[in-house]
Amino acid sequence: MTGGRRLAAAGAAGLAAAYGWTAARYAREQADGFSARGVPPAGSPEFGRVLESLTMTPVREGNRVTILRNGVETFPSMLEAIEAAEHTVDFSSYIYWPGEITERFTEAFVERARSGVEVSVVLDGYGSARLDRDTVRRMEDAGVDVRFFRPPRWHSIGDANNRMHRRLLVVDGRVGFAGGVGIADVWTGDAEDPEHWRETHARFEGPVVRDVLGGFLESWTDASRELRAGRRFPELEPFEGGCPVQVTRSSPLGGDTAVAQLFLLSLAAARERVWMTTAYFTAGRRFLRALCDASNRGVDVRILVNGRAVDKEVVRKTGQRSYGPLLEAGVRIFEYDRTMLHAKTMVVDESWSTLGSSNFDHRSFALDAELNVAVYDRTVTEVLADHFREDVKEARELDLDGWRSRPLRKRALEAAGELARQSF
């Protein structure tokens, strides 16, 4: 084995060991479970104050929120905002893969930079590793400031586990976007076939944009070791008739992240329904207990996850290990088969919902930098509930008897998936 290969093998072994240790530590922390007493109903002002005290995320009043479904709605809205930029464009993404839609974003960044707009782009060093150097050079030559978040390096192998999973765009400090969309051709279209994924994103105006910008700036500072100010901090007046919105962003600093607390608290606060959509579902013991407790106290708990179209089958198999206890508790589980389901949303009761970059899994709760947005509004919540109803029509519901009678081979694959997840 050459020196380079030995170094690569050592790096891979180090990364696997780091992930395995972190996963084992997180599993131990979950063993104590989670209990919550006297949590106010989700969507109430009191609930917002409790969440604020735990996660240090203020509720911002008077915002406009537009839910964007799939690339057919998301990309035109984002590109229109970039093209209208006068002062700053701040963009971060876990994924920025070569393709037609990436070329359109690259050209939009280049055009604005050449027009004198300050364009800052931070991409995850692992998730966007396949981006070609020519595209980066073209942006840089036009004046776009491009940085990579924690690119894999042998001397910082411990940081390689902690990725920037946020997907954010803020224009002139006034218009913000957040959700699950990545910049790649699989996110284009309208989830019409397996080549076009199902996604949820959102556009924001109002005081909450400052908090979305904070998520970008945190990642930017980590990647560049620079602080950014300039003209990206205008006065943001609340809109009359706008809704309260709360941004929760988390970074892995040990113990519970803010996003983990967001999900645990919202499950404890549910009185009527919890309708969750997630790309990857691997509920640890605390979250499994929280879901079952909600169902046992009469909450209508439904979980929509990927079926056979998933891009990471090992994660799907791992998540299926928790289906038995959930089904026994009365939780309804649906597997979506139309295409890859990448949306990450949750509807709780009538007037509270959240969307963002966080999956319902160990990586989002303990390892990655994430950002979720909670909306306290009946209209927005019902839009997401309608999307859930429509998506369920493209899914297969699992039943307890059928699940109990699944073949031994399937059970073995679930156990193997759990072992692999704990090892890598």
Contacts in CASP RR format, 6 or more apart in sequence:
PFRMAT RR
TARGET T0000
AUTHOR 0000-0000-0000
METHOD contacts of the structure
MODEL  1
MTGGRRLAAAGAAGLAAAYGWTAARYAREQADGFSARGVPPAGSPEFGRV
LESLTMTPVREGNRVTILRNGVETFPSMLEAIEAAEHTVDFSSYIYWPGE
ITERFTEAFVERARSGVEVSVVLDGYGSARLDRDTVRRMEDAGVDVRFFR
PPRWHSIGDANNRMHRRLLVVDGRVGFAGGVGIADVWTGDAEDPEHWRET
HARFEGPVVRDVLGGFLESWTDASRELRAGRRFPELEPFEGGCPVQVTRS
SPLGGDTAVAQLFLLSLAAARERVWMTTAYFTAGRRFLRALCDASNRGVD
VRILVNGRAVDKEVVRKTGQRSYGPLLEAGVRIFEYDRTMLHAKTMVVDE
SWSTLGSSNFDHRSFALDAELNVAVYDRTVTEVLADHFREDVKEARELDL
DGWRSRPLRKRALEAAGELARQSF
1 9 0 8 1.000
7 154 0 8 1.000
10 154 0 8 1.000
11 154 0 8 1.000
11 157 0 8 1.000
14 157 0 8 1.000
14 158 0 8 1.000
15 157 0 8 1.000
15 158 0 8 1.000
15 160 0 8 1.000
15 161 0 8 1.000
16 423 0 8 1.000
16 424 0 8 1.000
18 157 0 8 1.000
18 158 0 8 1.000
18 160 0 8 1.000
18 161 0 8 1.000
19 161 0 8 1.000
19 367 0 8 1.000
19 423 0 8 1.000
19 424 0 8 1.000
20 422 0 8 1.000
20 423 0 8 1.000
20 424 0 8 1.000
22 161 0 8 1.000
22 366 0 8 1.000
22 367 0 8 1.000
23 362 0 8 1.000
23 421 0 8 1.000
23 422 0 8 1.000
24 422 0 8 1.000
26 362 0 8 1.000
26 365 0 8 1.000
26 366 0 8 1.000
27 284 0 8 1.000
27 285 0 8 1.000
27 422 0 8 1.000
29 255 0 8 1.000
29 256 0 8 1.000
30 284 0 8 1.000
30 285 0 8 1.000
30 286 0 8 1.000
30 287 0 8 1.000
31 285 0 8 1.000
32 286 0 8 1.000
33 285 0 8 1.000
33 286 0 8 1.000
33 289 0 8 1.000
34 264 0 8 1.000
34 268 0 8 1.000
34 286 0 8 1.000
34 287 0 8 1.000
34 289 0 8 1.000
34 290 0 8 1.000
36 264 0 8 1.000
36 265 0 8 1.000
36 268 0 8 1.000
39 47 0 8 1.000
39 50 0 8 1.000
39 265 0 8 1.000
39 268 0 8 1.000
39 269 0 8 1.000
40 46 0 8 1.000
40 47 0 8 1.000
40 48 0 8 1.000
40 50 0 8 1.000
40 269 0 8 1.000
41 47 0 8 1.000
41 269 0 8 1.000
41 271 0 8 1.000
41 349 0 8 1.000
42 266 0 8 1.000
42 269 0 8 1.000
42 270 0 8 1.000
42 271 0 8 1.000
42 348 0 8 1.000
42 349 0 8 1.000
42 351 0 8 1.000
42 352 0 8 1.000
43 269 0 8 1.000
43 348 0 8 1.000
43 349 0 8 1.000
43 351 0 8 1.000
43 352 0 8 1.000
43 376 0 8 1.000
45 59 0 8 1.000
47 265 0 8 1.000
47 269 0 8 1.000
47 352 0 8 1.000
48 59 0 8 1.000
48 246 0 8 1.000
48 376 0 8 1.000
49 59 0 8 1.000
50 265 0 8 1.000
51 57 0 8 1.000
51 246 0 8 1.000
51 248 0 8 1.000
51 261 0 8 1.000
51 262 0 8 1.000
51 265 0 8 1.000
51 374 0 8 1.000
52 58 0 8 1.000
52 59 0 8 1.000
52 246 0 8 1.000
54 258 0 8 1.000
54 261 0 8 1.000
54 265 0 8 1.000
55 248 0 8 1.000
55 250 0 8 1.000
55 258 0 8 1.000
55 261 0 8 1.000
55 262 0 8 1.000
56 258 0 8 1.000
57 211 0 8 1.000
57 246 0 8 1.000
57 247 0 8 1.000
57 248 0 8 1.000
57 249 0 8 1.000
57 258 0 8 1.000
58 211 0 8 1.000
58 246 0 8 1.000
59 244 0 8 1.000
59 245 0 8 1.000
59 246 0 8 1.000
59 376 0 8 1.000
60 206 0 8 1.000
60 207 0 8 1.000
60 208 0 8 1.000
60 210 0 8 1.000
60 211 0 8 1.000
60 238 0 8 1.000
60 244 0 8 1.000
60 245 0 8 1.000
60 246 0 8 1.000
60 247 0 8 1.000
61 207 0 8 1.000
61 238 0 8 1.000
61 242 0 8 1.000
61 244 0 8 1.000
62 206 0 8 1.000
62 207 0 8 1.000
62 238 0 8 1.000
62 239 0 8 1.000
62 240 0 8 1.000
62 241 0 8 1.000
62 242 0 8 1.000
62 243 0 8 1.000
62 244 0 8 1.000
62 245 0 8 1.000
63 204 0 8 1.000
63 205 0 8 1.000
63 206 0 8 1.000
63 207 0 8 1.000
63 208 0 8 1.000
63 238 0 8 1.000
63 239 0 8 1.000
63 242 0 8 1.000
63 243 0 8 1.000
63 244 0 8 1.000
63 245 0 8 1.000
64 204 0 8 1.000
64 205 0 8 1.000
64 206 0 8 1.000
64 239 0 8 1.000
64 242 0 8 1.000
64 243 0 8 1.000
65 202 0 8 1.000
65 203 0 8 1.000
65 204 0 8 1.000
65 243 0 8 1.000
65 245 0 8 1.000
65 375 0 8 1.000
65 377 0 8 1.000
65 380 0 8 1.000
66 77 0 8 1.000
66 202 0 8 1.000
66 203 0 8 1.000
66 204 0 8 1.000
67 200 0 8 1.000
67 202 0 8 1.000
67 355 0 8 1.000
67 380 0 8 1.000
67 383 0 8 1.000
67 384 0 8 1.000
67 387 0 8 1.000
68 74 0 8 1.000
68 77 0 8 1.000
68 177 0 8 1.000
68 200 0 8 1.000
68 201 0 8 1.000
68 202 0 8 1.000
68 203 0 8 1.000
69 190 0 8 1.000
69 199 0 8 1.000
69 200 0 8 1.000
69 387 0 8 1.000
70 187 0 8 1.000
70 189 0 8 1.000
70 190 0 8 1.000
70 191 0 8 1.000
70 196 0 8 1.000
70 197 0 8 1.000
70 198 0 8 1.000
70 199 0 8 1.000
71 181 0 8 1.000
71 187 0 8 1.000
71 188 0 8 1.000
71 189 0 8 1.000
71 190 0 8 1.000
71 199 0 8 1.000
71 201 0 8 1.000
72 188 0 8 1.000
72 189 0 8 1.000
72 190 0 8 1.000
73 201 0 8 1.000
74 177 0 8 1.000
74 181 0 8 1.000
74 187 0 8 1.000
74 199 0 8 1.000
74 201 0 8 1.000
75 101 0 8 1.000
75 104 0 8 1.000
75 181 0 8 1.000
75 187 0 8 1.000
75 188 0 8 1.000
77 177 0 8 1.000
77 203 0 8 1.000
78 105 0 8 1.000
78 169 0 8 1.000
78 177 0 8 1.000
79 104 0 8 1.000
79 105 0 8 1.000
79 108 0 8 1.000
81 169 0 8 1.000
81 171 0 8 1.000
81 175 0 8 1.000
81 176 0 8 1.000
81 177 0 8 1.000
81 203 0 8 1.000
82 89 0 8 1.000
82 105 0 8 1.000
82 108 0 8 1.000
82 109 0 8 1.000
82 112 0 8 1.000
82 169 0 8 1.000
82 171 0 8 1.000
83 108 0 8 1.000
83 111 0 8 1.000
83 112 0 8 1.000
84 171 0 8 1.000
85 112 0 8 1.000
85 117 0 8 1.000
85 119 0 8 1.000
85 171 0 8 1.000
85 172 0 8 1.000
86 117 0 8 1.000
86 172 0 8 1.000
87 117 0 8 1.000
87 118 0 8 1.000
87 172 0 8 1.000
87 231 0 8 1.000
87 232 0 8 1.000
88 117 0 8 1.000
88 118 0 8 1.000
88 119 0 8 1.000
88 120 0 8 1.000
88 170 0 8 1.000
88 171 0 8 1.000
88 172 0 8 1.000
88 173 0 8 1.000
88 230 0 8 1.000
88 231 0 8 1.000
88 232 0 8 1.000
89 109 0 8 1.000
89 112 0 8 1.000
89 117 0 8 1.000
89 118 0 8 1.000
89 119 0 8 1.000
89 120 0 8 1.000
89 169 0 8 1.000
89 170 0 8 1.000
89 171 0 8 1.000
90 120 0 8 1.000
90 168 0 8 1.000
90 169 0 8 1.000
90 170 0 8 1.000
90 171 0 8 1.000
90 173 0 8 1.000
90 213 0 8 1.000
90 216 0 8 1.000
90 217 0 8 1.000
90 220 0 8 1.000
90 228 0 8 1.000
90 232 0 8 1.000
91 109 0 8 1.000
91 119 0 8 1.000
91 120 0 8 1.000
91 121 0 8 1.000
91 122 0 8 1.000
91 168 0 8 1.000
91 169 0 8 1.000
91 170 0 8 1.000
91 216 0 8 1.000
92 121 0 8 1.000
92 122 0 8 1.000
92 123 0 8 1.000
92 149 0 8 1.000
92 164 0 8 1.000
92 166 0 8 1.000
92 167 0 8 1.000
92 168 0 8 1.000
92 169 0 8 1.000
92 215 0 8 1.000
92 216 0 8 1.000
92 219 0 8 1.000
92 220 0 8 1.000
93 123 0 8 1.000
93 124 0 8 1.000
93 128 0 8 1.000
93 166 0 8 1.000
93 167 0 8 1.000
93 168 0 8 1.000
93 182 0 8 1.000
93 183 0 8 1.000
94 123 0 8 1.000
94 124 0 8 1.000
94 127 0 8 1.000
94 128 0 8 1.000
94 163 0 8 1.000
94 164 0 8 1.000
94 165 0 8 1.000
94 166 0 8 1.000
94 167 0 8 1.000
94 182 0 8 1.000
94 357 0 8 1.000
95 124 0 8 1.000
95 127 0 8 1.000
95 128 0 8 1.000
95 167 0 8 1.000
95 182 0 8 1.000
95 183 0 8 1.000
95 184 0 8 1.000
96 102 0 8 1.000
96 105 0 8 1.000
96 123 0 8 1.000
96 128 0 8 1.000
96 131 0 8 1.000
96 182 0 8 1.000
96 183 0 8 1.000
96 184 0 8 1.000
97 128 0 8 1.000
97 130 0 8 1.000
97 131 0 8 1.000
97 183 0 8 1.000
97 184 0 8 1.000
97 185 0 8 1.000
98 130 0 8 1.000
98 131 0 8 1.000
98 132 0 8 1.000
98 135 0 8 1.000
99 184 0 8 1.000
99 185 0 8 1.000
100 185 0 8 1.000
100 188 0 8 1.000
101 183 0 8 1.000
101 184 0 8 1.000
101 185 0 8 1.000
101 187 0 8 1.000
101 188 0 8 1.000
102 131 0 8 1.000
102 135 0 8 1.000
102 183 0 8 1.000
102 184 0 8 1.000
102 185 0 8 1.000
105 183 0 8 1.000
106 135 0 8 1.000
106 138 0 8 1.000
106 139 0 8 1.000
109 119 0 8 1.000
109 121 0 8 1.000
109 139 0 8 1.000
109 142 0 8 1.000
109 144 0 8 1.000
110 138 0 8 1.000
110 139 0 8 1.000
110 142 0 8 1.000
110 144 0 8 1.000
112 119 0 8 1.000
113 119 0 8 1.000
113 139 0 8 1.000
113 142 0 8 1.000
113 143 0 8 1.000
113 144 0 8 1.000
114 142 0 8 1.000
114 143 0 8 1.000
118 145 0 8 1.000
118 230 0 8 1.000
118 231 0 8 1.000
119 139 0 8 1.000
119 143 0 8 1.000
119 144 0 8 1.000
119 145 0 8 1.000
120 144 0 8 1.000
120 145 0 8 1.000
120 147 0 8 1.000
120 216 0 8 1.000
120 220 0 8 1.000
120 228 0 8 1.000
121 139 0 8 1.000
121 144 0 8 1.000
121 145 0 8 1.000
121 146 0 8 1.000
121 147 0 8 1.000
122 146 0 8 1.000
122 147 0 8 1.000
122 148 0 8 1.000
122 149 0 8 1.000
122 164 0 8 1.000
122 216 0 8 1.000
122 219 0 8 1.000
122 220 0 8 1.000
122 223 0 8 1.000
122 224 0 8 1.000
123 131 0 8 1.000
123 146 0 8 1.000
123 147 0 8 1.000
123 148 0 8 1.000
123 149 0 8 1.000
124 148 0 8 1.000
124 149 0 8 1.000
124 150 0 8 1.000
124 163 0 8 1.000
124 164 0 8 1.000
124 165 0 8 1.000
125 148 0 8 1.000
125 149 0 8 1.000
125 150 0 8 1.000
125 151 0 8 1.000
125 152 0 8 1.000
125 163 0 8 1.000
126 150 0 8 1.000
126 151 0 8 1.000
126 152 0 8 1.000
126 160 0 8 1.000
126 163 0 8 1.000
127 163 0 8 1.000
128 148 0 8 1.000
129 151 0 8 1.000
129 152 0 8 1.000
136 146 0 8 1.000
139 146 0 8 1.000
140 146 0 8 1.000
145 224 0 8 1.000
147 220 0 8 1.000
147 223 0 8 1.000
147 224 0 8 1.000
148 223 0 8 1.000
149 163 0 8 1.000
149 164 0 8 1.000
149 219 0 8 1.000
149 222 0 8 1.000
149 223 0 8 1.000
150 156 0 8 1.000
150 159 0 8 1.000
150 160 0 8 1.000
150 162 0 8 1.000
150 163 0 8 1.000
150 164 0 8 1.000
150 222 0 8 1.000
150 223 0 8 1.000
152 160 0 8 1.000
161 367 0 8 1.000
162 251 0 8 1.000
162 252 0 8 1.000
162 367 0 8 1.000
162 368 0 8 1.000
162 369 0 8 1.000
163 367 0 8 1.000
163 368 0 8 1.000
163 369 0 8 1.000
164 219 0 8 1.000
164 222 0 8 1.000
164 223 0 8 1.000
164 368 0 8 1.000
164 369 0 8 1.000
165 357 0 8 1.000
165 358 0 8 1.000
165 363 0 8 1.000
165 364 0 8 1.000
165 368 0 8 1.000
165 369 0 8 1.000
165 370 0 8 1.000
166 178 0 8 1.000
166 215 0 8 1.000
166 216 0 8 1.000
166 219 0 8 1.000
166 249 0 8 1.000
166 357 0 8 1.000
166 369 0 8 1.000
166 370 0 8 1.000
166 371 0 8 1.000
167 178 0 8 1.000
167 179 0 8 1.000
167 180 0 8 1.000
167 181 0 8 1.000
167 182 0 8 1.000
167 201 0 8 1.000
167 356 0 8 1.000
167 357 0 8 1.000
168 176 0 8 1.000
168 177 0 8 1.000
168 178 0 8 1.000
168 212 0 8 1.000
168 215 0 8 1.000
168 216 0 8 1.000
168 371 0 8 1.000
169 176 0 8 1.000
169 177 0 8 1.000
170 176 0 8 1.000
170 177 0 8 1.000
170 209 0 8 1.000
170 212 0 8 1.000
170 213 0 8 1.000
170 216 0 8 1.000
170 232 0 8 1.000
172 231 0 8 1.000
172 232 0 8 1.000
172 234 0 8 1.000
173 209 0 8 1.000
173 210 0 8 1.000
173 213 0 8 1.000
173 232 0 8 1.000
173 233 0 8 1.000
173 234 0 8 1.000
173 236 0 8 1.000
174 205 0 8 1.000
174 206 0 8 1.000
174 209 0 8 1.000
174 234 0 8 1.000
174 236 0 8 1.000
175 203 0 8 1.000
175 204 0 8 1.000
175 205 0 8 1.000
175 209 0 8 1.000
176 203 0 8 1.000
176 204 0 8 1.000
176 205 0 8 1.000
176 209 0 8 1.000
176 212 0 8 1.000
176 213 0 8 1.000
177 201 0 8 1.000
177 202 0 8 1.000
177 203 0 8 1.000
177 204 0 8 1.000
177 212 0 8 1.000
178 201 0 8 1.000
178 202 0 8 1.000
178 204 0 8 1.000
178 212 0 8 1.000
178 247 0 8 1.000
178 355 0 8 1.000
178 356 0 8 1.000
178 357 0 8 1.000
178 371 0 8 1.000
178 373 0 8 1.000
179 200 0 8 1.000
179 201 0 8 1.000
179 202 0 8 1.000
179 344 0 8 1.000
179 355 0 8 1.000
179 356 0 8 1.000
179 357 0 8 1.000
179 371 0 8 1.000
179 373 0 8 1.000
180 199 0 8 1.000
180 200 0 8 1.000
180 201 0 8 1.000
180 342 0 8 1.000
180 343 0 8 1.000
180 344 0 8 1.000
180 355 0 8 1.000
180 356 0 8 1.000
180 357 0 8 1.000
181 187 0 8 1.000
181 199 0 8 1.000
181 201 0 8 1.000
181 342 0 8 1.000
185 195 0 8 1.000
186 195 0 8 1.000
186 196 0 8 1.000
186 197 0 8 1.000
186 340 0 8 1.000
187 196 0 8 1.000
187 197 0 8 1.000
187 199 0 8 1.000
187 342 0 8 1.000
188 196 0 8 1.000
189 196 0 8 1.000
190 196 0 8 1.000
191 197 0 8 1.000
191 198 0 8 1.000
191 199 0 8 1.000
191 338 0 8 1.000
191 339 0 8 1.000
192 339 0 8 1.000
193 339 0 8 1.000
194 309 0 8 1.000
194 339 0 8 1.000
194 340 0 8 1.000
195 339 0 8 1.000
196 339 0 8 1.000
197 339 0 8 1.000
197 340 0 8 1.000
197 341 0 8 1.000
197 342 0 8 1.000
198 336 0 8 1.000
198 338 0 8 1.000
198 339 0 8 1.000
198 340 0 8 1.000
198 341 0 8 1.000
198 342 0 8 1.000
198 343 0 8 1.000
198 391 0 8 1.000
199 342 0 8 1.000
199 343 0 8 1.000
200 277 0 8 1.000
200 343 0 8 1.000
200 344 0 8 1.000
200 345 0 8 1.000
200 355 0 8 1.000
200 356 0 8 1.000
200 384 0 8 1.000
200 387 0 8 1.000
201 355 0 8 1.000
202 355 0 8 1.000
202 356 0 8 1.000
202 373 0 8 1.000
204 212 0 8 1.000
204 245 0 8 1.000
204 373 0 8 1.000
205 239 0 8 1.000
206 236 0 8 1.000
206 237 0 8 1.000
206 238 0 8 1.000
206 239 0 8 1.000
207 236 0 8 1.000
207 237 0 8 1.000
207 238 0 8 1.000
208 245 0 8 1.000
208 246 0 8 1.000
208 247 0 8 1.000
208 373 0 8 1.000
209 236 0 8 1.000
210 233 0 8 1.000
210 236 0 8 1.000
211 247 0 8 1.000
211 249 0 8 1.000
212 247 0 8 1.000
212 371 0 8 1.000
212 373 0 8 1.000
213 232 0 8 1.000
213 233 0 8 1.000
214 249 0 8 1.000
215 247 0 8 1.000
215 249 0 8 1.000
215 371 0 8 1.000
217 227 0 8 1.000
217 228 0 8 1.000
218 249 0 8 1.000
218 251 0 8 1.000
218 369 0 8 1.000
219 369 0 8 1.000
220 226 0 8 1.000
220 228 0 8 1.000
221 227 0 8 1.000
221 228 0 8 1.000
242 377 0 8 1.000
243 375 0 8 1.000
243 376 0 8 1.000
243 377 0 8 1.000
243 379 0 8 1.000
243 380 0 8 1.000
244 375 0 8 1.000
244 376 0 8 1.000
244 377 0 8 1.000
245 373 0 8 1.000
245 374 0 8 1.000
245 375 0 8 1.000
245 376 0 8 1.000
246 373 0 8 1.000
246 374 0 8 1.000
246 376 0 8 1.000
247 371 0 8 1.000
247 372 0 8 1.000
247 373 0 8 1.000
247 374 0 8 1.000
248 258 0 8 1.000
248 259 0 8 1.000
248 262 0 8 1.000
248 371 0 8 1.000
248 372 0 8 1.000
248 373 0 8 1.000
248 374 0 8 1.000
249 258 0 8 1.000
249 259 0 8 1.000
249 369 0 8 1.000
249 370 0 8 1.000
249 371 0 8 1.000
249 372 0 8 1.000
250 257 0 8 1.000
250 258 0 8 1.000
250 259 0 8 1.000
250 260 0 8 1.000
250 369 0 8 1.000
250 370 0 8 1.000
250 371 0 8 1.000
251 257 0 8 1.000
251 369 0 8 1.000
252 366 0 8 1.000
252 367 0 8 1.000
252 368 0 8 1.000
252 369 0 8 1.000
254 366 0 8 1.000
255 366 0 8 1.000
256 264 0 8 1.000
256 365 0 8 1.000
257 365 0 8 1.000
257 366 0 8 1.000
257 370 0 8 1.000
259 358 0 8 1.000
259 364 0 8 1.000
259 365 0 8 1.000
259 370 0 8 1.000
259 372 0 8 1.000
260 365 0 8 1.000
260 366 0 8 1.000
262 354 0 8 1.000
262 372 0 8 1.000
262 374 0 8 1.000
263 287 0 8 1.000
263 290 0 8 1.000
263 346 0 8 1.000
263 358 0 8 1.000
263 360 0 8 1.000
263 365 0 8 1.000
264 286 0 8 1.000
264 287 0 8 1.000
264 290 0 8 1.000
266 274 0 8 1.000
266 346 0 8 1.000
266 348 0 8 1.000
266 352 0 8 1.000
266 354 0 8 1.000
266 374 0 8 1.000
267 274 0 8 1.000
267 287 0 8 1.000
267 290 0 8 1.000
267 291 0 8 1.000
267 293 0 8 1.000
267 294 0 8 1.000
267 348 0 8 1.000
268 290 0 8 1.000
268 293 0 8 1.000
268 294 0 8 1.000
269 348 0 8 1.000
269 352 0 8 1.000
270 294 0 8 1.000
270 299 0 8 1.000
270 301 0 8 1.000
270 348 0 8 1.000
270 349 0 8 1.000
271 299 0 8 1.000
271 349 0 8 1.000
272 299 0 8 1.000
272 300 0 8 1.000
272 349 0 8 1.000
272 350 0 8 1.000
273 299 0 8 1.000
273 300 0 8 1.000
273 301 0 8 1.000
273 302 0 8 1.000
273 347 0 8 1.000
273 348 0 8 1.000
273 349 0 8 1.000
274 291 0 8 1.000
274 294 0 8 1.000
274 299 0 8 1.000
274 300 0 8 1.000
274 301 0 8 1.000
274 302 0 8 1.000
274 346 0 8 1.000
274 347 0 8 1.000
274 348 0 8 1.000
275 300 0 8 1.000
275 302 0 8 1.000
275 304 0 8 1.000
275 346 0 8 1.000
275 347 0 8 1.000
275 385 0 8 1.000
275 388 0 8 1.000
276 301 0 8 1.000
276 302 0 8 1.000
276 303 0 8 1.000
276 304 0 8 1.000
276 345 0 8 1.000
276 346 0 8 1.000
276 347 0 8 1.000
276 360 0 8 1.000
277 304 0 8 1.000
277 341 0 8 1.000
277 343 0 8 1.000
277 344 0 8 1.000
277 345 0 8 1.000
277 346 0 8 1.000
277 387 0 8 1.000
277 388 0 8 1.000
277 391 0 8 1.000
278 303 0 8 1.000
278 304 0 8 1.000
278 305 0 8 1.000
278 343 0 8 1.000
278 344 0 8 1.000
278 359 0 8 1.000
278 360 0 8 1.000
278 361 0 8 1.000
279 305 0 8 1.000
279 306 0 8 1.000
279 310 0 8 1.000
279 340 0 8 1.000
279 341 0 8 1.000
279 342 0 8 1.000
279 343 0 8 1.000
279 344 0 8 1.000
279 359 0 8 1.000
280 305 0 8 1.000
280 306 0 8 1.000
280 312 0 8 1.000
280 315 0 8 1.000
280 316 0 8 1.000
280 359 0 8 1.000
280 360 0 8 1.000
280 361 0 8 1.000
280 363 0 8 1.000
280 364 0 8 1.000
281 303 0 8 1.000
281 305 0 8 1.000
281 319 0 8 1.000
281 322 0 8 1.000
281 359 0 8 1.000
281 360 0 8 1.000
281 361 0 8 1.000
282 315 0 8 1.000
282 318 0 8 1.000
282 319 0 8 1.000
282 322 0 8 1.000
282 360 0 8 1.000
282 361 0 8 1.000
282 362 0 8 1.000
282 421 0 8 1.000
283 291 0 8 1.000
283 319 0 8 1.000
283 322 0 8 1.000
283 326 0 8 1.000
283 360 0 8 1.000
284 322 0 8 1.000
284 362 0 8 1.000
287 360 0 8 1.000
287 365 0 8 1.000
288 322 0 8 1.000
288 325 0 8 1.000
288 326 0 8 1.000
291 301 0 8 1.000
291 303 0 8 1.000
291 326 0 8 1.000
291 329 0 8 1.000
291 331 0 8 1.000
292 325 0 8 1.000
292 326 0 8 1.000
292 329 0 8 1.000
292 331 0 8 1.000
294 301 0 8 1.000
295 301 0 8 1.000
295 326 0 8 1.000
295 329 0 8 1.000
295 330 0 8 1.000
295 331 0 8 1.000
296 329 0 8 1.000
300 332 0 8 1.000
301 326 0 8 1.000
301 329 0 8 1.000
301 330 0 8 1.000
301 331 0 8 1.000
301 332 0 8 1.000
302 331 0 8 1.000
302 332 0 8 1.000
302 333 0 8 1.000
302 334 0 8 1.000
302 388 0 8 1.000
302 392 0 8 1.000
303 326 0 8 1.000
303 331 0 8 1.000
303 332 0 8 1.000
303 333 0 8 1.000
303 334 0 8 1.000
304 334 0 8 1.000
304 336 0 8 1.000
304 341 0 8 1.000
304 388 0 8 1.000
304 391 0 8 1.000
304 392 0 8 1.000
304 395 0 8 1.000
305 316 0 8 1.000
305 319 0 8 1.000
305 333 0 8 1.000
305 334 0 8 1.000
305 335 0 8 1.000
305 336 0 8 1.000
305 341 0 8 1.000
306 316 0 8 1.000
306 335 0 8 1.000
306 336 0 8 1.000
306 340 0 8 1.000
306 341 0 8 1.000
307 316 0 8 1.000
307 335 0 8 1.000
307 336 0 8 1.000
307 337 0 8 1.000
307 341 0 8 1.000
307 395 0 8 1.000
307 396 0 8 1.000
308 335 0 8 1.000
308 337 0 8 1.000
309 336 0 8 1.000
309 337 0 8 1.000
309 338 0 8 1.000
309 339 0 8 1.000
309 340 0 8 1.000
309 341 0 8 1.000
310 316 0 8 1.000
310 340 0 8 1.000
310 341 0 8 1.000
311 340 0 8 1.000
314 417 0 8 1.000
314 420 0 8 1.000
314 421 0 8 1.000
315 361 0 8 1.000
315 421 0 8 1.000
317 413 0 8 1.000
317 414 0 8 1.000
317 416 0 8 1.000
317 417 0 8 1.000
318 414 0 8 1.000
318 417 0 8 1.000
318 418 0 8 1.000
318 420 0 8 1.000
318 421 0 8 1.000
319 414 0 8 1.000
320 414 0 8 1.000
321 414 0 8 1.000
321 415 0 8 1.000
321 418 0 8 1.000
323 333 0 8 1.000
323 398 0 8 1.000
323 403 0 8 1.000
324 400 0 8 1.000
324 403 0 8 1.000
324 404 0 8 1.000
326 333 0 8 1.000
327 333 0 8 1.000
327 398 0 8 1.000
327 399 0 8 1.000
327 400 0 8 1.000
327 403 0 8 1.000
328 400 0 8 1.000
332 397 0 8 1.000
333 397 0 8 1.000
333 398 0 8 1.000
334 392 0 8 1.000
334 395 0 8 1.000
334 396 0 8 1.000
334 397 0 8 1.000
334 398 0 8 1.000
335 395 0 8 1.000
335 396 0 8 1.000
335 398 0 8 1.000
336 391 0 8 1.000
336 394 0 8 1.000
336 395 0 8 1.000
337 394 0 8 1.000
337 395 0 8 1.000
337 396 0 8 1.000
338 394 0 8 1.000
341 391 0 8 1.000
343 355 0 8 1.000
343 387 0 8 1.000
343 391 0 8 1.000
344 355 0 8 1.000
344 356 0 8 1.000
344 357 0 8 1.000
344 358 0 8 1.000
344 359 0 8 1.000
344 360 0 8 1.000
344 372 0 8 1.000
345 353 0 8 1.000
345 354 0 8 1.000
345 355 0 8 1.000
345 356 0 8 1.000
345 384 0 8 1.000
345 387 0 8 1.000
345 388 0 8 1.000
346 353 0 8 1.000
346 354 0 8 1.000
346 355 0 8 1.000
347 353 0 8 1.000
347 381 0 8 1.000
347 384 0 8 1.000
347 385 0 8 1.000
347 388 0 8 1.000
348 354 0 8 1.000
350 378 0 8 1.000
350 381 0 8 1.000
350 382 0 8 1.000
351 376 0 8 1.000
351 377 0 8 1.000
351 378 0 8 1.000
351 381 0 8 1.000
352 374 0 8 1.000
352 375 0 8 1.000
352 376 0 8 1.000
352 381 0 8 1.000
353 374 0 8 1.000
353 375 0 8 1.000
353 377 0 8 1.000
353 380 0 8 1.000
353 381 0 8 1.000
353 384 0 8 1.000
353 385 0 8 1.000
354 372 0 8 1.000
354 373 0 8 1.000
354 374 0 8 1.000
354 375 0 8 1.000
355 372 0 8 1.000
355 373 0 8 1.000
355 375 0 8 1.000
355 384 0 8 1.000
356 370 0 8 1.000
356 371 0 8 1.000
356 372 0 8 1.000
356 373 0 8 1.000
357 364 0 8 1.000
357 370 0 8 1.000
357 371 0 8 1.000
357 372 0 8 1.000
358 364 0 8 1.000
358 365 0 8 1.000
358 370 0 8 1.000
358 371 0 8 1.000
358 372 0 8 1.000
362 421 0 8 1.000
364 370 0 8 1.000
375 381 0 8 1.000
END
